[in-house]
Amino acid sequence: MPRKRKGADLSRSTSKARNLRNSRSERTEEQIQQQNTDARVRMAQLHQEEPEDTRAERNEVRRLEQRQSRRFNSQ
């Protein structure tokens, strides 16, 4: 099962959720853009480190899931 993303449940009324909401609301546009860029760089590095066969397998699974969802939605 995939791990829950950091800050994925911000609607909950916990101190951690409140702190994350507050810190996100106080960010400037430059900070937001920098964090987005940093996240893209991290993801690119992770994908580079990943073996080719693992990447191919993951892509194949995605393709199959997309086909199935299209078939399901078109009916």
C-alpha positions as CSV (number, residue, x, y, z in Angstrom):
1,M,0.0,0.0,0.0
2,P,1.4,3.4,-0.9
3,R,2.7,5.6,1.9
4,K,0.5,8.5,2.8
5,R,1.8,11.8,1.5
6,K,3.1,14.4,4.0
7,G,0.2,16.8,4.7
8,A,-2.3,14.7,2.8
9,D,-4.9,14.9,5.6
10,L,-4.9,18.7,6.3
11,S,-8.6,18.8,7.0
12,R,-8.1,17.0,10.4
13,S,-8.1,19.2,13.4
14,T,-4.7,18.3,14.8
15,S,-1.9,20.5,15.8
16,K,0.3,19.1,13.1
17,A,-2.4,19.8,10.5
18,R,-2.9,23.3,11.8
19,N,0.9,24.0,11.7
20,L,1.2,22.7,8.2
21,R,-1.8,24.8,7.0
22,N,-0.4,27.9,8.7
23,S,3.1,27.5,7.3
24,R,1.7,26.8,3.8
25,S,-0.6,29.9,3.9
26,E,2.3,32.2,4.9
27,R,4.6,31.1,2.0
28,T,5.5,33.7,-0.6
29,E,5.2,32.9,-4.3
30,E,9.0,32.6,-4.6
31,Q,9.1,30.1,-1.8
32,I,6.3,28.1,-3.4
33,Q,8.1,28.1,-6.8
34,Q,11.4,27.1,-5.1
35,Q,9.8,24.2,-3.2
36,N,8.1,23.0,-6.4
37,T,11.5,23.1,-8.2
38,D,13.2,21.3,-5.4
39,A,10.5,18.6,-5.5
40,R,10.9,18.1,-9.2
41,V,14.7,17.8,-8.9
42,R,14.3,15.2,-6.1
43,M,11.9,13.2,-8.2
44,A,14.2,13.3,-11.2
45,Q,17.1,12.1,-9.1
46,L,15.0,9.3,-7.7
47,H,13.9,8.2,-11.2
48,Q,17.6,8.3,-12.4
49,E,18.6,6.0,-9.5
50,E,15.8,3.6,-10.3
51,P,16.8,0.5,-12.3
52,E,15.5,0.4,-15.9
53,D,13.6,-2.8,-15.5
54,T,11.8,-1.5,-12.4
55,R,10.9,1.7,-14.3
56,A,9.6,-0.3,-17.3
57,E,7.5,-2.5,-15.1
58,R,6.0,0.5,-13.3
59,N,5.2,2.2,-16.6
60,E,3.5,-1.0,-17.9
61,V,1.3,-1.2,-14.8
62,R,0.3,2.4,-15.4
63,R,-0.6,1.8,-19.0
64,L,-2.7,-1.2,-18.0
65,E,-4.5,0.8,-15.3
66,Q,-5.2,3.6,-17.8
67,R,-6.6,1.2,-20.3
68,Q,-8.9,-0.4,-17.7
69,S,-10.1,2.9,-16.4
70,R,-10.9,4.1,-20.0
71,R,-12.8,0.9,-20.7
72,F,-14.7,1.3,-17.4
73,N,-15.5,5.0,-18.0
74,S,-16.6,4.5,-21.6
75,Q,-19.4,1.9,-20.7
